[in-house]
Amino acid sequence: MAEQPGNKVTLAWMGDLLHRKLWRSLPYGLRRSALFQATALAAPRRSSSAVATMPLTIVGTFRAASGLGQSARLSYQALRAAGIAAGAIDLTAALRQPADLPALAAADGRSSGPGTLLVHVNGPLMPLACLALGRDVIRAKYVIGYWAWELPHMPAEWRLGLPFVHEIWVPSRFTASAIATIATKQPIRVVPHPVAVRRPPPTSTKEDRPFTVLTFCDACSSTVRKNTEGAIKAFREAFGSDPGTRLIVKAMHLDAAPQAAARIRELCAAQNIVLDESVVDATELDDLYAQAHVVLSLHRSEGFGLTLAEGMLRGVPVVATGWSGNADFTTKACGVPVPCRLVPAEDPQRTYHFPNMRWAEPDVSAAARALVALRADPDRRQRLGAAAAAFAMANWSIENYACCVREALADTIGVAKPSVVKQ
């Protein structure tokens, strides 16, 4: 008997009901595991015979205002600026990430046949990314996963991404060490972000403004990991309600963590604290850094620390927890590392809830003393800022990043490394 239209409507309604009532009633961890397992079974895997060659395509969530979204944008922009004809594929919608930013004006990187995919998508979502790319794109491609992780060991679910990549790139030695605990067959390369792809405009003097501290928080990356409360408490311990000082809390996606958001908003009620929840473009971000005398991050863990690196590029000294990915560059020579002790990684948001691992509990009072000392010593701020900018330009340049890419391609296909095309 032919199926009646009414039956289709009923089946669709029942399917929707099952999704809403049954699927959503399952524990979050079980739903997450089921999704990852299912996509790992369905997704097209890498070809064992593929080699790294051109064309090169950058894959990522280009429209997401997140660390990995910025990672993909910087990668594409740096390679194009270096004269490397990279294409791009945006997976923001496919990976259900918030489309915070306008679409990137980029060359379409979808093609069949040999080539290299540099995929800025973390291990557990690599199968879903490959499923979204499709078999025609994946077939014969050499796949590099650009992964970032913020704890010293990898959760078991990250193993699901390993069969889909030929090698793994990471932004820091800390992340490389963590991924080495599960990746025994894939090469791991430390390739820092090309933060210096954007040369920020020169800033005017800040000495006629309130002493301004800038801190960042993305609730989607866990407010507990970012430790926004710790940063606010350090500022208040240092300066109280002093009108000659100001803290800017640049927050995103607070609605993702309602309880934490309510606490952050409560702590930001002081007259000399500004809570900015807007999504900003590159020009507006430049303005935020231009206002800052110090960038403060009392994170419990970082895979790299992009906001710290962006501040350093602009000559702003950083006060930051002296542990995890940013330990590669947050040194006494160009900033103020904050001492910490290691404690179990307990996250009420569950994003980084791994009590069997450890992360940092930074010394809030030490951070407060550092802020007071930097306010009192403009010359020291200038020296640290100049050293930070010099480090950023030397280590996170377009040229350095392009060299890493060319070396990776050359090492795999056995040809001499081409010279770098300077900006």
N, C-alpha and C positions, 0 to 999 in steps of 0.2 A: 504494500500500500504506500502511495506517495505521502511524504511527510507534509502536514498542513502548516501554513504560516503560523497559526496559533501555537503549534507545538514548538516551533523555533523560538518564539518569544518566551514560552514557558521554560524551555531549556536554558536560554540565555539568562532569564531571571533567576533560575535555580543555581546556575553557575556563579552568578554575581553574589547570591546569598551565601553559597558555600565559601566563596572567597572572603566575604566580609565576616561571616560568623565563625567558620571553622579555621581558615588559614590565619586570620588575625587573632584568634583565641589561643593559638600555639605560642609558647614562649619565644621571645625574640631570638634567642640563641639557636633554637631549633629551626625556626624559619630561615635564619641566615645560613645555617649549615646545609639545609635542604636545597636552598637556591644555589649555593656554590657547588654542591655535589651534582645537581642536575645539569648545570651549565657545563661543568667539567666533562660530563659524559657526552653532551651534545655538540660541543664546540669543535671546529676543525683544528687539528694540532699542527705544529711546525713540521716542516719537511726535514728529515735527517740529512739530506744531501744539499740543502741550501747553503750558499756562501754569501758573505756580506759584499754587496756591490751596489752601484747606483741602478735605478733611482732610489733616493732616500726620502722616506715619508715620516713625518712626525705625527704621531697619533696621541690624542689626549682630550681632556675636557676643557677645551679652549675658552668656553664661556663661563666657567665656574670660578668664583673668587675664592680659590683655595690654594694650598701650597702646590699640589700636583697640577692644578690648572695653570698657575704661574710658571711652573717648571716647563710645561709644554710650550707656553707662549714665549718664554725666554729662549728656549731651544730653537724654535722656528725662526725667531727674529735674529738671533745671533748667526745662524747658519746662512740665512739670506744676506745679512750684512757682510759676511765673509766671502760672498760670491759662490756659495754652494747652493745649487738649485734644488732645495728641499721642497717637497709638497706637504700638505697637511690634511688630516682627517679628524673632524670634530665628533667626539662621542659623548658630548654633554647630555643630550637627550637620551641616547641609548643606555647610558649608565644611570639615568634618572638623577642627575646632579642639577642643582639650581642654576638656571641660566641668568646669572647676575649681571653679565657684561654683554656688550654688543658682539655680534659675530666678527671673528677675525678676518680681515681681508687677506686671503691666502690662496695659493695655487692648489687646486684639487689634487690630492695624492692618490686617489683610487686608481689602481691599474692591476692587470693580471701579469703573470710572469715573474722573472727574477727581480730582485731588489732588496732593500733593507727597510724594515719597519722599526722605528724607535718609539716604543709605546710607553707613555707616561701614565701607566695604570698599575696599581699595586697588585701583588700576587693573587689574592683571593678573587679579584675581579678580572684577572687576565682571561679566563675562559669566556666570561660574558663579553669582554671586549672582542675576542676572536670570533665569537658567534655573531656579534654586530658587524664586524668587518666582512665576514662571509668567506666561503671556501675559495672563491676565485681570487680574492685579494691575498689571502694567506698562503695559498699554494705557491711553492717555489721561493717564498720570501725568507730572508734571514731576519729573525725576530729578536730584538733587544728590548728587554724590559727595564724601564727606568723606575726603580722602586725606592720608596722612603719609608722607614720604620723608626719608631721612637723609643723602643725598649731594647734591652741587651740580648734578648732571645726572640725567636720567631714562633708565633702560634702555629699549631698544626695545620690550620686551614690554608696557610701560605704555601704549603707543599703542592696544593692543587694547581698553582700557577707554573710550577717548574716544567711540566711537559710541553708548555706552550712557548718557551723562550730558549734561544740558543745561548744567550749570555745575559748578564744582569749588570746594569750600571746603577750606582748609588751616589748620593751627594757628599757623603762623609765617611771617614774611617770607622766611626761608631756604627753606622748602618751596615757597612761592609762586614764588620765583625759579627753583627747579629745575623745577617743573611748567610754567612758562612756556616752557621750552625745547622742549616738544612740543605743548602745548595752544594752538593759535593761533585757535580759533574759540569755545571756551567761556570765559565770564567766570571769573576766579579771585578769590575773596574770602578775606582773612585773617580767620578767626573763631577766636580762642583758645578753649581748653576752659573751660567754666564751673566751674573748680576749686572756687570758693567755694560751690558748691551745698550742701556739707556743712560746717556750722559746727562745727569740732572742739571738744571739751570743754576747759575751762581746765586747764593743766598745773600740777602742783605744782613746788616748787623742785627743781633738779637738782644743786645745789652740794654736797649730801651724798653724791653718787654718783660713781663713776669717770667721768672725762671720756670721753664716749661719742660715737663717730663712727659714722654709719649710712650704708651704701652698698648699692645694689640691683643685682641681676643677673638677667636672664631669658635663659637659654641659647638659647631659641627665637629671640631677637632678636640672637644672636651674642655670645658672651662676649668676642670680640676687639673688637667695636664698643663694648660696654659697658666694656671694659678693666678688668675686675675685678682682674686681676693688678696693674695699675698702682695701683689704689686701695689694695690690701693692701700693696704695696711702699712707698707713700707713708706709710701709717700706721706701718709697721715702721721706716722711716727716721726718722720723727718721734719715736717713743716706745719702740722696741725692745720689751722684755718688761715695761715699767713696769706694775705691778699697779694703779696709780692711773688707768690708761687702759683703754679697751675699744673694740674695733671689732666692730660687728654687720654681717655680710655676709648680707643678705636675698636668698637665691637661689631661683629657680624653674626647673623643667624641666631640671635639670642632666643628666639622663639623655639629653637630646637631643644632648649633646656629650660623649661619654665621656672623650675624652682631655683636653679642657679641664677637665672636672669633676674628674678625678684630680689635675690640677695645682692647681686651686683648693682642693680638700680638703687637699692637702699644705701649701699656704701657710697655711691656716687652723688648722694644728695648734698654733700658739702659744697659750700659756695665756690671754692677754688678747684673743684673737679668738674670736668666736662665729659659727659658720656655721649659719644657720637656713634649712632647705629646705622648711618647711611652707607650705601655702597658707593665707593669713590672710583673715579677714573684715574688715569696716570697723572694728569695735571693736578687733580685734587690731592692725590697722594704726595706729590712733590711739595705741595703747600703744607701738608701736615708735618713732613720732615723739616721743612724750612722753619717752622715755628719752634721746633724742639731743640732744647739745649742738651738733652740726654734721652736715649732710648732705653727703656727699662723692660727686662723680661725675667721674671722669677719663675720661669717654667720648671716643671718637674722632669720634663724630658723633651728633646728636640731631635728630629732626624738630621736637620741642617740648621735652621734658624734664619729663614729668608728675611724677615723684618729686621733682624739685627744686621744682616749683611747689607740690606738696602740703606739702613741708617749709616753704616760705616762708609759706604760709597759716597754719601753726601757729607762726610766729615763730621758726623754726629757721634760723640763718644757713647759707648754702650755700657750699661750695668746689667750683667746677666749671670744667671746660675752657671757656675763653672763646671758643667757636666753634660755629657751626651754629645750630639753632633756638633754643636757650636764650640766645643772645646778645641776644634781644629783651628779656630781663629779668634776666639774671645780670650785674649791673653793680656797680661799686665802692660804689654808694649802698646796696645791700641784700645784698651778698655779696662773695665773693672770686673774681674770674675768674682762672683759671690760664693762664699763657702757654703757647703751643704753636707747633709748626711743622707745615706741611702735608707729608704723605708719600703715596705711592701707597696706595690702599685695597685692601689684601691681606688676605683673610679665609680662613683654613684651613677654616672651616665652610662656605664658599662662599656663604653668605647675602648677604654684601656684598662679594663678591670682584670688584672693578672696578678693576684696576690702572691703567686709563686715567683714572680719577678720583682725587681726592685727599681725604684726611681728616686729622684732627688727631693729632699725637703730643704729648700734654701733657707738660709739664715736671714729672716726679715729685718732684724735689727742691724745686721752688718750691711744690708742693702740701704737701709735708712741712713746709716753713717756715711756711706759712700755718696749718697745724694747730697747730704749736707756739705761734705768736703768739696764736691765738684761745684756746688753753687758758690762756695767761698773762694774758689781758685779759678778764675777765667783763663789764666795762662795755661794751667794744666789741662783744662778742657780743650783749649786750642791745640796743644801738643798731641793729646790723645786723638782728637778728631783728624788732625793732619796725618798721623800715623795710620789711622783706620782707613782713610781714603786712599793712601798710598798702597796699603795692603790689598784693598779691594781692586784697585786698578791693575795691580801686578798679578793677582791670582784668579780673578773672575772676569777676565777680559774676553772679548769676542775671539781674539787670536788664539788664546789658550784653549777655548772650547772647540774651535774649529780644528785645532791640532789633535785634540783627543778623538774627534770624529774621524779625521783622516787616518790617524794611526790605527784605529779600530778596523776600518775598511781595508787598509793596506796590510795589516797583520794577518787578516783572514784570507785575503786573496793573493798574498805573496808578491805585491808590487811595491815599488819605492814610494815613500811618502811624498805627496806633492807639497810644494811650498804654500804657505798661508797667504791668502788674499787679504790684505789689510783693508780696514774701513776707510 
